[in-house]
């Protein structure tokens, strides 16, 4: 594709617009570290995520999804008997179809290091 071609500049323009859109959508999300606090119990976390799509997976983990055009945030939490989180997994999915990539942003098992989650 020649740099003087109209199609070249159309492709560059579309890529830049999509990149800007993805960046703006990502900024709408709370920054890492503000999703779960040390004093949060099951009720507080359920209240915080109430506006997002909520489900239970096969292992009994609570799963929340926040979907945007080309990206999706997924938070999975397993609770202990006392209502506090036992494990937390925060994923980000980017792309469409076969070009969808998943990144792990936070993952804590067997007792969460709460200082990482403090506001």
C-alpha positions in Angstrom: 0.0 0.0 0.0 1.6 3.2 -1.1 1.7 6.0 1.5 0.2 8.4 -1.1 -2.8 6.1 -1.6 -6.3 7.2 -0.3 -6.9 3.8 1.1 -3.7 4.0 3.2 -4.9 7.1 4.9 -8.4 5.7 5.4 -7.0 2.7 7.2 -4.7 4.9 9.3 -7.7 7.1 10.2 -9.9 4.1 11.2 -7.1 2.6 13.3 -6.6 5.9 15.1 -10.3 6.4 15.8 -10.7 2.9 17.1 -7.6 3.3 19.3 -8.9 6.5 20.7 -12.3 4.9 21.4 -10.7 2.0 23.3 -8.5 4.3 25.3 -11.5 6.5 26.3 -13.6 3.4 27.3 -10.8 2.0 29.4 -10.5 5.3 31.3 -14.2 5.0 32.3 -13.3 2.0 34.4 -12.1 2.5 38.0 -8.4 2.2 38.3 -7.0 -1.1 39.7 -6.9 -1.1 43.5 -10.3 0.4 44.0 -12.5 -2.6 43.3 -12.4 -4.4 46.6 -11.5 -3.0 50.1 -10.3 -4.9 53.1 -13.5 -4.1 55.0 -15.8 -5.2 52.2 -17.9 -8.2 52.9 -20.1 -10.1 50.4 -23.1 -7.6 50.7 -20.9 -4.6 50.1 -19.3 -6.1 47.0 -22.7 -7.2 45.7 -23.9 -3.7 46.2 -20.9 -2.1 44.5 -21.3 -4.3 41.4 -25.1 -4.3 41.2 -25.3 -2.4 37.9 -23.1 -4.9 36.1 -24.0 -8.3 34.6 -23.8 -10.8 37.4 -23.7 -14.6 37.3 -22.3 -17.7 39.1 -19.9 -20.0 37.4 -19.7 -23.8 37.9 -17.3 -23.5 40.9 -19.7 -21.1 42.7 -17.7 -17.9 42.0 -19.5 -14.7 41.5 -18.7 -13.2 38.1 -19.3 -9.6 37.0 -19.0 -8.4 33.4 -18.6 -4.8 32.2 -18.8 -4.8 28.4 -17.8 -2.1 26.0 -17.4 -2.2 22.2 -14.0 -3.8 21.9 -13.1 -4.6 25.5 -14.7 -6.3 28.5 -13.7 -6.3 32.2 -14.5 -9.5 34.2 -14.3 -9.8 38.0 -14.5 -13.2 39.7 -14.9 -13.4 43.5 -15.2 -16.5 45.7 -16.4 -15.8 49.2 -15.5 -17.5 52.5 -18.1 -18.7 55.0 -17.7 -15.4 57.0 -18.6 -13.4 53.9 -15.1 -12.0 53.1 -13.5 -12.6 49.8 -11.4 -15.8 49.5 -10.1 -15.3 46.0 -10.3 -12.4 43.5 -9.5 -12.5 39.8 -9.8 -9.5 37.5 -9.5 -10.0 33.8 -9.6 -7.7 30.8 -10.7 -9.1 27.4 -9.7 -7.0 24.3 -10.6 -7.5 20.7 -13.3 -9.4 18.7 -13.8 -13.0 17.7 -10.6 -14.9 17.0 -8.6 -11.8 17.8 -9.8 -11.6 21.4 -7.0 -11.4 24.0 -7.3 -11.8 27.8 -5.1 -10.1 30.3 -5.0 -10.9 34.1 -4.9 -7.6 36.0 -5.3 -8.9 39.6 -5.3 -12.4 41.0 -5.3 -13.4 44.7 -6.0 -16.8 46.2 -6.2 -18.2 49.7 -6.5 -14.9 51.6 -6.2 -11.6 49.8 -3.3 -9.2 50.6 -5.6 -6.4 51.5 -3.0 -3.6 51.4 -3.1 -4.1 47.6 -6.8 -3.2 47.4 -6.9 -0.2 49.8 -8.2 3.1 48.3 
